[in-house]
Each structure stands twice: as structure tokens, then as C-alpha cells.
Amino acid sequence: MFAKKISRRNFGLLTAAAVVSVGFATPTFAADVTIPIIVKDTTSFYWQIVLAGACQAGKDLSVNVPQLGAQSESDINGQISILENAVAGKPAAVVISPTEFKALGAPIDEAAKSVPIIGIDSAADSQAFSSFLTTDNVQGGRVAADGLAQAIKEKTGKIAGNVALITSLPGVGSLDQRAKGFKEELAAKYPDLKLIADKTADGMATTGLNIMTDLLTANPDLVGVFASNLIMAQGAGQAIAENKVADKVALVGFDSDDKTLGYLDDGTIYALVVQDPYRMGYDGIKTALAVSKGEKVDKFVDTGANLVTKANSTDPKIAALIHPKLDCK
């Protein structure tokens, strides 16, 4: 059990980072309903918010919720093994965020032959999900493009110039969709913004830092960058801060934590596209329980994406997203 007031930093330190189980201690209930949740990376603050929501749903609904996942979003084989082991335990259902679109397709198809599978956050090459709860990531990419255009206009007086895209990992459904939406919005609404670099990293913040540093060196006329997930936003933000170019280069990131919110506050990052990971975790378990009872559920649920700037960060709706409840009581 966690205290109500707990910092993001301390939460990350207190959260266990085991390959097979993580986060809040699984509550003990008289009910024998078990619904595991499998996330991409148990060490990431984003996924800890998802797990906090799942934990609270388990307590509210009297469901055992084992919290499972690998320690890196790049550990695809690890997640497949975790899924297979979870299904072998004959749970009522399984909630999963697939690490990689194609690689998780067949394992999810196979798992769904035994138990209902609820997808959250990222898609897989499978039609076997009983329900899928996610951000509309294509729309999230469009929101990022609009935010970047707004930032560039504020910094330069016009919506024109060279921009870049940094993606964390190849083949991840949610990231590919964000890139798609971003590029489509640039082409449709901002023809004077030229995408001169489309870089893909290896999931590490240091790689994002190096990519951003190289972009700044090679393109002194760069006016904007979209870093399409939390880890890349951390690395790109550090590069902009270290090179002292925040007044010239606009950065829009995706998701938030203490580091990126600090960059938002000091102007290093202009905006963050923020999802609702707590809702994904909570409603993922709630939906899985309903499916296990034979109840009808929506096949697809859009959990929303919002552009957060320093100017709107104190609005109640936005504040609830960037300072989520992390206790499970």
C-alpha cells in the first residue's frame, strides 16, 4: 500500500522491476477471479501509471490483478513468454499492451483460444482482442503537428522551416500511428514545414539525446522536432537544454514525467501530447472482467489525447493527467 502523497521519483524507486511481476503488491481477495495485466516496460513511469489504474480497479472490483511485464520495451521475446505463462495459469482474462505489432500477433491469437484478451495502448497483428482501449495515436500525431506549428510560429513569427521526427523503436504500432498522423497533418495543413529527418532509435534516452544532438549539428536551421514518446522526449529535451537552443528550436514530446514536465516549465519543451494511462489500466481490468462474465463491451475505446503547454498545465483536467493518482487504496 502506498501513501497518498508520493513523488514520481520515489514511486519509481519503490516500484519493483522484476521480469514477471512488478509494482503494487497484488491484493488478496476472497474472490478467485484473476486478471493479469502485462505491460511493455515495468521500469517506465508511464507504465507504472497504467499499473496504478489496474491495481485500483482490482481493489474496487475484488479481482486479483498480477502485474507483469519485462524491463524494456525492446524485450519482445520476454513479453511473449510472460503472456504464455499467464495464460497457462487459466485466468479469467488477460490485459496486455503488445510490445511489437507483428511479433505479438500470433501469440495473442493463440492465447485468445484459451482466455479473452483485452488490448491496451498499442495494437498487434491480431483480430482476437475482445476489446481494445487506446489513444487514437494517429490523432495524437496530428495534435503534435498542430502543437509544433503553433510553437514554431511563436518562436519565429511564421509557420515555415525544417522539422524532424524522432521515433523510439521500429515496428511499434502506436509509434507508427503517431508518425503517420504527424506526417499527414504536416502535408495537409503546413506545407511550408519540411520534414528533413525521420529518425528511429533503440528505445534508450541516451540514443534520443545523441540523435537530437546530431540533428542540431547537421541542421543549424532546424526549427522544430516531434519526439514521439516519453523516452525520446527526455533525450531530445536534454540535448536542447545542453545546446541552449530552446529559443530557436521548438520541441513537442509525448507523455510526461518529472523530467519532461520540468522541461515544459522552463521552456525547453514547448508542449507534450498526454494520454490517459491510468484510465487504460483501470478500464482495461474493468472491461476484462465484463468480458469474462459474458457481458457485451465496446470493441474499441478511444481514451483520448491532449496537448499540454505551460499555459494550460494548471487547468483541472490537464493537471489530473500530468499529476495522476499513484496510490492504490
Summary of the structure (lengths in Angstrom):
residues: 329
radius of gyration: 19.6
end to end distance: 6.7
largest distance: 63.0
contacts: 1245
relative contact order: 0.15
helix: 43%
strand: 18%
